[in-house]
Amino acid sequence: MNVREELLFDFSINMPRLLVSGQTCIIDNVKKIVFITETSIIVDNGQRFSAINGDRLRVKMIEEERMVVTGELHSIEFYSGKTGGFHEE
């Protein structure tokens, strides 16, 4: 990836961006929360959706399109845009 592509990727505001470390996950570009339980959190990132699956999931912070989730993380899934999988009627 060249510098230009990397900068475009870093500043994309409609794509999911997740940083995972240990039992903490930071999700950027959160437009809205679609679904939330102790085992699954699904968020709308604009053009895509992100799903975090695990146990004892807790939202520790929501601020300026950023969400911090803690718990035992098992998997992260990405779903394509509004025309597939999840969508509003």
C-alpha positions in Angstrom: 0.0 0.0 0.0 1.5 3.3 -1.0 1.3 6.5 1.2 -1.7 7.9 -0.7 -3.7 4.7 -0.4 -2.8 4.5 3.3 -4.0 8.1 4.0 -7.3 7.5 2.1 -7.8 4.3 4.1 -7.0 6.1 7.4 -9.6 8.8 6.8 -12.4 6.8 5.3 -15.5 7.8 7.3 -17.9 5.2 6.1 -15.9 2.0 6.5 -15.5 -0.1 9.6 -12.2 0.2 11.5 -11.5 -2.0 14.5 -8.5 -2.2 16.8 -8.4 -5.3 19.0 -6.1 -5.9 21.9 -6.6 -8.6 24.5 -10.1 -8.1 25.9 -10.7 -4.7 24.4 -12.0 -3.7 21.0 -12.2 -0.1 19.7 -14.7 0.4 16.8 -14.4 3.6 14.8 -16.9 5.2 12.3 -19.9 3.9 14.3 -23.0 5.5 12.8 -25.5 3.6 15.0 -25.9 0.5 17.1 -28.1 -2.1 15.4 -28.1 -4.9 18.0 -26.5 -5.4 21.4 -26.5 -8.3 23.9 -23.9 -9.8 26.2 -22.7 -12.1 23.4 -23.1 -9.9 20.3 -22.8 -6.3 19.2 -23.6 -5.2 15.7 -23.0 -1.6 14.5 -23.7 0.3 11.3 -20.5 1.8 9.9 -22.0 3.6 7.0 -21.3 1.4 4.0 -20.9 -1.8 6.0 -21.8 -3.4 9.3 -19.5 -4.9 11.9 -20.4 -7.7 14.4 -18.4 -8.5 17.5 -19.2 -11.9 19.1 -18.0 -13.1 22.5 -19.0 -13.4 26.1 -19.6 -10.8 28.8 -19.4 -8.0 26.2 -19.8 -4.5 27.7 -19.8 -1.1 26.0 -17.4 1.0 28.1 -17.6 4.2 26.0 -19.4 5.7 23.1 -18.1 9.1 21.9 -17.9 10.8 18.5 -18.5 7.7 16.3 -16.1 5.6 18.5 -17.1 2.7 20.7 -15.0 0.8 23.2 -16.1 -2.7 24.0 -14.6 -5.1 26.6 -15.2 -8.8 27.2 -14.0 -12.1 25.9 -13.8 -11.6 22.2 -14.4 -14.7 20.0 -14.9 -13.3 16.5 -15.4 -10.2 14.4 -17.5 -10.3 11.2 -18.1 -7.7 8.5 -21.2 -7.5 6.4 -21.6 -5.7 3.1 -23.7 -2.6 2.5 -27.3 -1.7 3.1 -28.6 -3.9 0.3 -27.4 -7.2 1.9 -28.0 -8.9 5.2 -29.1 -6.1 7.5 -31.1 -3.2 6.2 -33.8 -0.8 7.3 -37.3 -1.0 5.7 
